[in-house]
């Protein structure tokens, strides 16, 4: 087996796992109206210069990936879709834990930008 074949197979498998995880989340948590479910990005454990950040000094992440999105409101259609990487307010949303994973449920208006 060549390295290229193994890499292609790995990428295909990881994409497939993400699709399966998104389907599971969509079945477990179905947001209503203009709400979205976001999986926060992991907090950084090391600075750019190589210093390790203790747990007490870590900042809450403000970036994440949209896992599920509601249908929107009549007068306000949804601008975000599943898979978008977004930036949101520091204290926005409600924290929810499903099967050991942490998610945030928030209104679309709490999202500041799409990357």
CNS distance restraints for C-alpha pairs under 8 A (distance, minus, plus):
assign (resid   1 and name CA) (resid   5 and name CA) 6.62 0.50 0.50
assign (resid   1 and name CA) (resid   6 and name CA) 6.97 0.50 0.50
assign (resid   2 and name CA) (resid   6 and name CA) 6.44 0.50 0.50
assign (resid   3 and name CA) (resid   7 and name CA) 6.09 0.50 0.50
assign (resid   4 and name CA) (resid   8 and name CA) 6.10 0.50 0.50
assign (resid   5 and name CA) (resid   9 and name CA) 6.10 0.50 0.50
assign (resid   6 and name CA) (resid  10 and name CA) 6.06 0.50 0.50
assign (resid   7 and name CA) (resid  11 and name CA) 6.17 0.50 0.50
assign (resid   8 and name CA) (resid  12 and name CA) 6.15 0.50 0.50
assign (resid   9 and name CA) (resid  13 and name CA) 6.12 0.50 0.50
assign (resid  10 and name CA) (resid  14 and name CA) 6.12 0.50 0.50
assign (resid  11 and name CA) (resid  15 and name CA) 6.12 0.50 0.50
assign (resid  12 and name CA) (resid  16 and name CA) 6.17 0.50 0.50
assign (resid  13 and name CA) (resid  17 and name CA) 6.19 0.50 0.50
assign (resid  14 and name CA) (resid  18 and name CA) 6.32 0.50 0.50
assign (resid  15 and name CA) (resid  19 and name CA) 6.31 0.50 0.50
assign (resid  16 and name CA) (resid  20 and name CA) 6.24 0.50 0.50
assign (resid  17 and name CA) (resid  21 and name CA) 6.09 0.50 0.50
assign (resid  18 and name CA) (resid  22 and name CA) 6.10 0.50 0.50
assign (resid  19 and name CA) (resid  23 and name CA) 6.30 0.50 0.50
assign (resid  20 and name CA) (resid  24 and name CA) 6.27 0.50 0.50
assign (resid  21 and name CA) (resid  25 and name CA) 6.20 0.50 0.50
assign (resid  22 and name CA) (resid  26 and name CA) 6.06 0.50 0.50
assign (resid  22 and name CA) (resid  67 and name CA) 6.09 0.50 0.50
assign (resid  22 and name CA) (resid  68 and name CA) 7.54 0.50 0.50
assign (resid  23 and name CA) (resid  27 and name CA) 6.28 0.50 0.50
assign (resid  24 and name CA) (resid  28 and name CA) 6.22 0.50 0.50
assign (resid  25 and name CA) (resid  29 and name CA) 5.72 0.50 0.50
assign (resid  25 and name CA) (resid  30 and name CA) 7.94 0.50 0.50
assign (resid  25 and name CA) (resid  67 and name CA) 7.15 0.50 0.50
assign (resid  25 and name CA) (resid  68 and name CA) 7.31 0.50 0.50
assign (resid  26 and name CA) (resid  30 and name CA) 5.60 0.50 0.50
assign (resid  26 and name CA) (resid  67 and name CA) 7.50 0.50 0.50
assign (resid  26 and name CA) (resid  68 and name CA) 5.84 0.50 0.50
assign (resid  29 and name CA) (resid  37 and name CA) 7.87 0.50 0.50
assign (resid  29 and name CA) (resid  68 and name CA) 7.74 0.50 0.50
assign (resid  30 and name CA) (resid  68 and name CA) 7.00 0.50 0.50
assign (resid  30 and name CA) (resid  69 and name CA) 7.60 0.50 0.50
assign (resid  30 and name CA) (resid  70 and name CA) 7.01 0.50 0.50
assign (resid  31 and name CA) (resid  35 and name CA) 5.46 0.50 0.50
assign (resid  31 and name CA) (resid  36 and name CA) 6.03 0.50 0.50
assign (resid  31 and name CA) (resid  37 and name CA) 6.90 0.50 0.50
assign (resid  31 and name CA) (resid  68 and name CA) 6.98 0.50 0.50
assign (resid  31 and name CA) (resid  69 and name CA) 6.05 0.50 0.50
assign (resid  31 and name CA) (resid  70 and name CA) 4.82 0.50 0.50
assign (resid  31 and name CA) (resid 105 and name CA) 7.82 0.50 0.50
assign (resid  32 and name CA) (resid  69 and name CA) 7.97 0.50 0.50
assign (resid  32 and name CA) (resid  70 and name CA) 4.90 0.50 0.50
assign (resid  32 and name CA) (resid  71 and name CA) 6.84 0.50 0.50
assign (resid  32 and name CA) (resid  72 and name CA) 7.66 0.50 0.50
assign (resid  33 and name CA) (resid  70 and name CA) 5.26 0.50 0.50
assign (resid  33 and name CA) (resid  71 and name CA) 5.61 0.50 0.50
assign (resid  33 and name CA) (resid  72 and name CA) 4.61 0.50 0.50
assign (resid  33 and name CA) (resid  73 and name CA) 5.56 0.50 0.50
assign (resid  34 and name CA) (resid  69 and name CA) 7.51 0.50 0.50
assign (resid  34 and name CA) (resid  70 and name CA) 5.54 0.50 0.50
assign (resid  34 and name CA) (resid  71 and name CA) 6.63 0.50 0.50
assign (resid  34 and name CA) (resid  72 and name CA) 4.34 0.50 0.50
assign (resid  34 and name CA) (resid  73 and name CA) 6.12 0.50 0.50
assign (resid  34 and name CA) (resid  76 and name CA) 7.94 0.50 0.50
assign (resid  34 and name CA) (resid  77 and name CA) 7.93 0.50 0.50
assign (resid  34 and name CA) (resid  78 and name CA) 6.67 0.50 0.50
assign (resid  34 and name CA) (resid 107 and name CA) 5.70 0.50 0.50
assign (resid  34 and name CA) (resid 108 and name CA) 5.66 0.50 0.50
assign (resid  35 and name CA) (resid  69 and name CA) 6.26 0.50 0.50
assign (resid  35 and name CA) (resid  70 and name CA) 5.49 0.50 0.50
assign (resid  35 and name CA) (resid  72 and name CA) 7.57 0.50 0.50
assign (resid  35 and name CA) (resid 105 and name CA) 6.63 0.50 0.50
assign (resid  35 and name CA) (resid 106 and name CA) 5.42 0.50 0.50
assign (resid  35 and name CA) (resid 107 and name CA) 4.37 0.50 0.50
assign (resid  35 and name CA) (resid 108 and name CA) 5.78 0.50 0.50
assign (resid  36 and name CA) (resid  66 and name CA) 6.85 0.50 0.50
assign (resid  36 and name CA) (resid  67 and name CA) 7.63 0.50 0.50
assign (resid  36 and name CA) (resid  68 and name CA) 5.76 0.50 0.50
assign (resid  36 and name CA) (resid  69 and name CA) 4.36 0.50 0.50
assign (resid  36 and name CA) (resid  70 and name CA) 6.10 0.50 0.50
assign (resid  36 and name CA) (resid 105 and name CA) 5.66 0.50 0.50
assign (resid  36 and name CA) (resid 106 and name CA) 5.59 0.50 0.50
assign (resid  36 and name CA) (resid 107 and name CA) 6.20 0.50 0.50
assign (resid  36 and name CA) (resid 108 and name CA) 6.42 0.50 0.50
assign (resid  37 and name CA) (resid  66 and name CA) 5.91 0.50 0.50
assign (resid  37 and name CA) (resid  67 and name CA) 5.51 0.50 0.50
assign (resid  37 and name CA) (resid  68 and name CA) 5.04 0.50 0.50
assign (resid  37 and name CA) (resid  69 and name CA) 6.29 0.50 0.50
assign (resid  37 and name CA) (resid 103 and name CA) 6.56 0.50 0.50
assign (resid  37 and name CA) (resid 104 and name CA) 5.62 0.50 0.50
assign (resid  37 and name CA) (resid 105 and name CA) 4.60 0.50 0.50
assign (resid  37 and name CA) (resid 106 and name CA) 6.72 0.50 0.50
assign (resid  38 and name CA) (resid  64 and name CA) 6.00 0.50 0.50
assign (resid  38 and name CA) (resid  65 and name CA) 5.45 0.50 0.50
assign (resid  38 and name CA) (resid  66 and name CA) 4.48 0.50 0.50
assign (resid  38 and name CA) (resid  67 and name CA) 5.48 0.50 0.50
assign (resid  38 and name CA) (resid  68 and name CA) 7.22 0.50 0.50
assign (resid  38 and name CA) (resid 103 and name CA) 5.59 0.50 0.50
assign (resid  38 and name CA) (resid 104 and name CA) 5.05 0.50 0.50
assign (resid  38 and name CA) (resid 105 and name CA) 6.37 0.50 0.50
assign (resid  38 and name CA) (resid 106 and name CA) 7.91 0.50 0.50
assign (resid  39 and name CA) (resid  64 and name CA) 5.38 0.50 0.50
assign (resid  39 and name CA) (resid  65 and name CA) 5.30 0.50 0.50
assign (resid  39 and name CA) (resid  66 and name CA) 6.43 0.50 0.50
assign (resid  39 and name CA) (resid  67 and name CA) 6.48 0.50 0.50
assign (resid  39 and name CA) (resid 102 and name CA) 6.79 0.50 0.50
assign (resid  39 and name CA) (resid 103 and name CA) 4.80 0.50 0.50
assign (resid  39 and name CA) (resid 104 and name CA) 6.44 0.50 0.50
assign (resid  40 and name CA) (resid  61 and name CA) 6.56 0.50 0.50
assign (resid  40 and name CA) (resid  62 and name CA) 7.34 0.50 0.50
assign (resid  40 and name CA) (resid  63 and name CA) 6.01 0.50 0.50
assign (resid  40 and name CA) (resid  64 and name CA) 4.08 0.50 0.50
assign (resid  40 and name CA) (resid  65 and name CA) 6.52 0.50 0.50
assign (resid  40 and name CA) (resid 102 and name CA) 7.57 0.50 0.50
assign (resid  40 and name CA) (resid 103 and name CA) 6.53 0.50 0.50
assign (resid  40 and name CA) (resid 104 and name CA) 7.21 0.50 0.50
assign (resid  41 and name CA) (resid  61 and name CA) 6.25 0.50 0.50
assign (resid  41 and name CA) (resid  62 and name CA) 7.71 0.50 0.50
assign (resid  41 and name CA) (resid  63 and name CA) 5.72 0.50 0.50
assign (resid  41 and name CA) (resid  64 and name CA) 4.80 0.50 0.50
assign (resid  41 and name CA) (resid  65 and name CA) 7.36 0.50 0.50
assign (resid  42 and name CA) (resid  61 and name CA) 6.86 0.50 0.50
assign (resid  43 and name CA) (resid  58 and name CA) 6.90 0.50 0.50
assign (resid  43 and name CA) (resid  59 and name CA) 7.01 0.50 0.50
assign (resid  43 and name CA) (resid  60 and name CA) 6.78 0.50 0.50
assign (resid  43 and name CA) (resid  61 and name CA) 5.62 0.50 0.50
assign (resid  44 and name CA) (resid  53 and name CA) 7.71 0.50 0.50
assign (resid  44 and name CA) (resid  58 and name CA) 7.40 0.50 0.50
assign (resid  45 and name CA) (resid  52 and name CA) 5.77 0.50 0.50
assign (resid  45 and name CA) (resid  53 and name CA) 5.26 0.50 0.50
assign (resid  45 and name CA) (resid  54 and name CA) 7.48 0.50 0.50
assign (resid  45 and name CA) (resid  58 and name CA) 7.59 0.50 0.50
assign (resid  46 and name CA) (resid  50 and name CA) 5.84 0.50 0.50
assign (resid  46 and name CA) (resid  51 and name CA) 5.47 0.50 0.50
assign (resid  46 and name CA) (resid  52 and name CA) 4.34 0.50 0.50
assign (resid  46 and name CA) (resid  53 and name CA) 5.57 0.50 0.50
assign (resid  47 and name CA) (resid  51 and name CA) 5.26 0.50 0.50
assign (resid  47 and name CA) (resid  52 and name CA) 6.38 0.50 0.50
assign (resid  47 and name CA) (resid  53 and name CA) 7.04 0.50 0.50
assign (resid  53 and name CA) (resid  57 and name CA) 6.43 0.50 0.50
assign (resid  53 and name CA) (resid  58 and name CA) 6.42 0.50 0.50
assign (resid  54 and name CA) (resid  58 and name CA) 6.56 0.50 0.50
assign (resid  60 and name CA) (resid  90 and name CA) 6.93 0.50 0.50
assign (resid  61 and name CA) (resid  90 and name CA) 7.44 0.50 0.50
assign (resid  62 and name CA) (resid  87 and name CA) 5.66 0.50 0.50
assign (resid  62 and name CA) (resid  88 and name CA) 5.45 0.50 0.50
assign (resid  62 and name CA) (resid  89 and name CA) 6.37 0.50 0.50
assign (resid  62 and name CA) (resid  90 and name CA) 5.73 0.50 0.50
assign (resid  63 and name CA) (resid  85 and name CA) 7.14 0.50 0.50
assign (resid  63 and name CA) (resid  86 and name CA) 5.68 0.50 0.50
assign (resid  63 and name CA) (resid  87 and name CA) 4.50 0.50 0.50
assign (resid  63 and name CA) (resid  88 and name CA) 6.30 0.50 0.50
assign (resid  64 and name CA) (resid  85 and name CA) 5.64 0.50 0.50
assign (resid  64 and name CA) (resid  86 and name CA) 5.59 0.50 0.50
assign (resid  64 and name CA) (resid  87 and name CA) 6.67 0.50 0.50
assign (resid  65 and name CA) (resid  82 and name CA) 7.81 0.50 0.50
assign (resid  65 and name CA) (resid  83 and name CA) 5.93 0.50 0.50
assign (resid  65 and name CA) (resid  84 and name CA) 5.70 0.50 0.50
assign (resid  65 and name CA) (resid  85 and name CA) 4.47 0.50 0.50
assign (resid  65 and name CA) (resid  86 and name CA) 6.19 0.50 0.50
assign (resid  66 and name CA) (resid  80 and name CA) 7.79 0.50 0.50
assign (resid  66 and name CA) (resid  81 and name CA) 6.87 0.50 0.50
assign (resid  66 and name CA) (resid  82 and name CA) 5.09 0.50 0.50
assign (resid  66 and name CA) (resid  83 and name CA) 5.29 0.50 0.50
assign (resid  66 and name CA) (resid  84 and name CA) 5.45 0.50 0.50
assign (resid  66 and name CA) (resid  85 and name CA) 6.42 0.50 0.50
assign (resid  66 and name CA) (resid  86 and name CA) 7.25 0.50 0.50
assign (resid  67 and name CA) (resid  82 and name CA) 5.30 0.50 0.50
assign (resid  67 and name CA) (resid  83 and name CA) 6.30 0.50 0.50
assign (resid  68 and name CA) (resid  81 and name CA) 7.53 0.50 0.50
assign (resid  68 and name CA) (resid  82 and name CA) 5.55 0.50 0.50
assign (resid  69 and name CA) (resid  78 and name CA) 7.92 0.50 0.50
assign (resid  69 and name CA) (resid  80 and name CA) 7.41 0.50 0.50
assign (resid  69 and name CA) (resid  81 and name CA) 6.32 0.50 0.50
assign (resid  69 and name CA) (resid  82 and name CA) 6.49 0.50 0.50
assign (resid  70 and name CA) (resid  78 and name CA) 7.63 0.50 0.50
assign (resid  71 and name CA) (resid  77 and name CA) 7.62 0.50 0.50
assign (resid  71 and name CA) (resid  78 and name CA) 6.77 0.50 0.50
assign (resid  72 and name CA) (resid  76 and name CA) 6.26 0.50 0.50
assign (resid  72 and name CA) (resid  77 and name CA) 4.98 0.50 0.50
assign (resid  72 and name CA) (resid  78 and name CA) 5.01 0.50 0.50
assign (resid  73 and name CA) (resid  77 and name CA) 5.84 0.50 0.50
assign (resid  73 and name CA) (resid  78 and name CA) 7.75 0.50 0.50
assign (resid  78 and name CA) (resid 108 and name CA) 7.46 0.50 0.50
assign (resid  79 and name CA) (resid 108 and name CA) 7.99 0.50 0.50
assign (resid  80 and name CA) (resid  84 and name CA) 6.60 0.50 0.50
assign (resid  80 and name CA) (resid 108 and name CA) 7.74 0.50 0.50
assign (resid  80 and name CA) (resid 114 and name CA) 7.72 0.50 0.50
assign (resid  84 and name CA) (resid 114 and name CA) 6.73 0.50 0.50
assign (resid  84 and name CA) (resid 115 and name CA) 7.33 0.50 0.50
assign (resid  85 and name CA) (resid 114 and name CA) 5.95 0.50 0.50
assign (resid  85 and name CA) (resid 115 and name CA) 5.47 0.50 0.50
assign (resid  86 and name CA) (resid 111 and name CA) 6.83 0.50 0.50
assign (resid  86 and name CA) (resid 112 and name CA) 7.45 0.50 0.50
assign (resid  86 and name CA) (resid 113 and name CA) 5.69 0.50 0.50
assign (resid  86 and name CA) (resid 114 and name CA) 4.43 0.50 0.50
assign (resid  86 and name CA) (resid 115 and name CA) 5.70 0.50 0.50
assign (resid  87 and name CA) (resid 111 and name CA) 6.10 0.50 0.50
assign (resid  87 and name CA) (resid 112 and name CA) 5.59 0.50 0.50
assign (resid  87 and name CA) (resid 113 and name CA) 5.26 0.50 0.50
assign (resid  87 and name CA) (resid 114 and name CA) 6.43 0.50 0.50
assign (resid  87 and name CA) (resid 115 and name CA) 7.45 0.50 0.50
assign (resid  88 and name CA) (resid  92 and name CA) 6.78 0.50 0.50
assign (resid  88 and name CA) (resid 110 and name CA) 6.11 0.50 0.50
assign (resid  88 and name CA) (resid 111 and name CA) 4.43 0.50 0.50
assign (resid  88 and name CA) (resid 112 and name CA) 5.11 0.50 0.50
assign (resid  88 and name CA) (resid 113 and name CA) 7.10 0.50 0.50
assign (resid  89 and name CA) (resid 110 and name CA) 6.41 0.50 0.50
assign (resid  89 and name CA) (resid 111 and name CA) 6.80 0.50 0.50
assign (resid  89 and name CA) (resid 112 and name CA) 6.86 0.50 0.50
assign (resid  92 and name CA) (resid 106 and name CA) 6.64 0.50 0.50
assign (resid  92 and name CA) (resid 110 and name CA) 6.24 0.50 0.50
assign (resid  93 and name CA) (resid 104 and name CA) 5.65 0.50 0.50
assign (resid  93 and name CA) (resid 105 and name CA) 5.24 0.50 0.50
assign (resid  93 and name CA) (resid 106 and name CA) 4.17 0.50 0.50
assign (resid  93 and name CA) (resid 107 and name CA) 7.27 0.50 0.50
assign (resid  93 and name CA) (resid 110 and name CA) 7.61 0.50 0.50
assign (resid  94 and name CA) (resid 104 and name CA) 5.37 0.50 0.50
assign (resid  94 and name CA) (resid 105 and name CA) 5.22 0.50 0.50
assign (resid  94 and name CA) (resid 106 and name CA) 6.42 0.50 0.50
assign (resid  95 and name CA) (resid 102 and name CA) 6.88 0.50 0.50
assign (resid  95 and name CA) (resid 103 and name CA) 5.83 0.50 0.50
assign (resid  95 and name CA) (resid 104 and name CA) 4.67 0.50 0.50
assign (resid  95 and name CA) (resid 105 and name CA) 6.63 0.50 0.50
assign (resid  96 and name CA) (resid 102 and name CA) 5.79 0.50 0.50
assign (resid  96 and name CA) (resid 103 and name CA) 5.17 0.50 0.50
assign (resid  96 and name CA) (resid 104 and name CA) 5.95 0.50 0.50
assign (resid  96 and name CA) (resid 105 and name CA) 7.27 0.50 0.50
assign (resid  97 and name CA) (resid 101 and name CA) 5.40 0.50 0.50
assign (resid  97 and name CA) (resid 102 and name CA) 4.43 0.50 0.50
assign (resid  97 and name CA) (resid 103 and name CA) 6.03 0.50 0.50
assign (resid  98 and name CA) (resid 102 and name CA) 6.51 0.50 0.50
assign (resid  98 and name CA) (resid 103 and name CA) 7.54 0.50 0.50
assign (resid 106 and name CA) (resid 110 and name CA) 6.54 0.50 0.50
assign (resid 107 and name CA) (resid 111 and name CA) 7.42 0.50 0.50
